[in-house]
Amino acid sequence: MFAPFVILIRNHLDQRQFNQLRGKLIALHAQTITDFCHIFGIDDTTRQHLIRMARNNGKRLGLLA
């Protein structure tokens, strides 16, 4: 689904820049999940499960292409 967009960005950046951007976006998403869990009192085990689920969904949707 998102793979063509990710590949387009990857082709316009060098590998180092792409990996830095990707790492920042993944960290931002994980932090957003963490903040959400803290606001609603969700335990750390569930938070880790949500982060793993986001990673797996990203793979399935092509965000990690």
ChimeraX commands (.cxc) that place a marker at each C-alpha (Angstrom):
marker #1 position 0.00,0.00,0.00 radius 0.5
marker #1 position 2.65,2.53,1.06 radius 0.5
marker #1 position 5.61,0.76,-0.51 radius 0.5
marker #1 position 5.68,2.89,-3.70 radius 0.5
marker #1 position 5.79,6.08,-1.61 radius 0.5
marker #1 position 8.56,4.71,0.63 radius 0.5
marker #1 position 10.55,3.55,-2.40 radius 0.5
marker #1 position 10.14,6.97,-4.04 radius 0.5
marker #1 position 11.52,8.70,-0.96 radius 0.5
marker #1 position 14.32,6.13,-0.65 radius 0.5
marker #1 position 15.34,6.78,-4.26 radius 0.5
marker #1 position 15.58,10.55,-3.65 radius 0.5
marker #1 position 17.70,10.27,-0.50 radius 0.5
marker #1 position 20.98,8.51,-0.03 radius 0.5
marker #1 position 20.95,5.40,2.17 radius 0.5
marker #1 position 22.23,7.21,5.27 radius 0.5
marker #1 position 19.63,10.00,5.03 radius 0.5
marker #1 position 16.84,7.51,4.37 radius 0.5
marker #1 position 17.81,5.38,7.38 radius 0.5
marker #1 position 18.04,8.45,9.62 radius 0.5
marker #1 position 14.61,9.68,8.52 radius 0.5
marker #1 position 13.10,6.24,8.88 radius 0.5
marker #1 position 14.62,5.83,12.36 radius 0.5
marker #1 position 13.30,9.22,13.48 radius 0.5
marker #1 position 9.80,8.42,12.22 radius 0.5
marker #1 position 9.80,5.00,13.89 radius 0.5
marker #1 position 11.00,6.55,17.18 radius 0.5
marker #1 position 8.35,9.27,16.95 radius 0.5
marker #1 position 5.64,6.67,16.39 radius 0.5
marker #1 position 6.86,4.54,19.31 radius 0.5
marker #1 position 6.93,7.65,21.52 radius 0.5
marker #1 position 3.36,8.50,20.49 radius 0.5
marker #1 position 2.26,5.00,21.49 radius 0.5
marker #1 position 4.11,5.36,24.81 radius 0.5
marker #1 position 2.48,8.73,25.52 radius 0.5
marker #1 position -0.93,7.29,24.69 radius 0.5
marker #1 position -0.33,4.39,27.08 radius 0.5
marker #1 position 0.76,6.72,29.89 radius 0.5
marker #1 position -2.29,8.95,29.44 radius 0.5
marker #1 position -4.68,6.01,29.64 radius 0.5
marker #1 position -2.76,3.98,32.24 radius 0.5
marker #1 position -1.93,1.08,29.95 radius 0.5
marker #1 position 0.74,-1.24,31.35 radius 0.5
marker #1 position 4.20,-1.69,29.83 radius 0.5
marker #1 position 3.53,-5.20,28.55 radius 0.5
marker #1 position 0.55,-4.01,26.53 radius 0.5
marker #1 position 2.56,-1.00,25.33 radius 0.5
marker #1 position 5.28,-3.32,24.00 radius 0.5
marker #1 position 2.61,-5.42,22.31 radius 0.5
marker #1 position 1.20,-2.29,20.62 radius 0.5
marker #1 position 4.67,-1.25,19.40 radius 0.5
marker #1 position 5.30,-4.75,18.00 radius 0.5
marker #1 position 1.89,-4.72,16.33 radius 0.5
marker #1 position 2.70,-1.33,14.75 radius 0.5
marker #1 position 5.99,-2.73,13.44 radius 0.5
marker #1 position 4.29,-5.79,11.98 radius 0.5
marker #1 position 1.55,-3.68,10.40 radius 0.5
marker #1 position 4.23,-1.41,8.93 radius 0.5
marker #1 position 5.89,-4.40,7.32 radius 0.5
marker #1 position 2.58,-5.67,5.96 radius 0.5
marker #1 position 1.58,-2.27,4.57 radius 0.5
marker #1 position 4.96,-1.69,2.95 radius 0.5
marker #1 position 6.14,1.13,5.22 radius 0.5
marker #1 position 9.36,-0.74,5.88 radius 0.5
marker #1 position 10.05,-1.40,2.20 radius 0.5
marker link #1:1,2 radius 0.2
marker link #1:2,3 radius 0.2
marker link #1:3,4 radius 0.2
marker link #1:4,5 radius 0.2
marker link #1:5,6 radius 0.2
marker link #1:6,7 radius 0.2
marker link #1:7,8 radius 0.2
marker link #1:8,9 radius 0.2
marker link #1:9,10 radius 0.2
marker link #1:10,11 radius 0.2
marker link #1:11,12 radius 0.2
marker link #1:12,13 radius 0.2
marker link #1:13,14 radius 0.2
marker link #1:14,15 radius 0.2
marker link #1:15,16 radius 0.2
marker link #1:16,17 radius 0.2
marker link #1:17,18 radius 0.2
marker link #1:18,19 radius 0.2
marker link #1:19,20 radius 0.2
marker link #1:20,21 radius 0.2
marker link #1:21,22 radius 0.2
marker link #1:22,23 radius 0.2
marker link #1:23,24 radius 0.2
marker link #1:24,25 radius 0.2
marker link #1:25,26 radius 0.2
marker link #1:26,27 radius 0.2
marker link #1:27,28 radius 0.2
marker link #1:28,29 radius 0.2
marker link #1:29,30 radius 0.2
marker link #1:30,31 radius 0.2
marker link #1:31,32 radius 0.2
marker link #1:32,33 radius 0.2
marker link #1:33,34 radius 0.2
marker link #1:34,35 radius 0.2
marker link #1:35,36 radius 0.2
marker link #1:36,37 radius 0.2
marker link #1:37,38 radius 0.2
marker link #1:38,39 radius 0.2
marker link #1:39,40 radius 0.2
marker link #1:40,41 radius 0.2
marker link #1:41,42 radius 0.2
marker link #1:42,43 radius 0.2
marker link #1:43,44 radius 0.2
marker link #1:44,45 radius 0.2
marker link #1:45,46 radius 0.2
marker link #1:46,47 radius 0.2
marker link #1:47,48 radius 0.2
marker link #1:48,49 radius 0.2
marker link #1:49,50 radius 0.2
marker link #1:50,51 radius 0.2
marker link #1:51,52 radius 0.2
marker link #1:52,53 radius 0.2
marker link #1:53,54 radius 0.2
marker link #1:54,55 radius 0.2
marker link #1:55,56 radius 0.2
marker link #1:56,57 radius 0.2
marker link #1:57,58 radius 0.2
marker link #1:58,59 radius 0.2
marker link #1:59,60 radius 0.2
marker link #1:60,61 radius 0.2
marker link #1:61,62 radius 0.2
marker link #1:62,63 radius 0.2
marker link #1:63,64 radius 0.2
marker link #1:64,65 radius 0.2
view
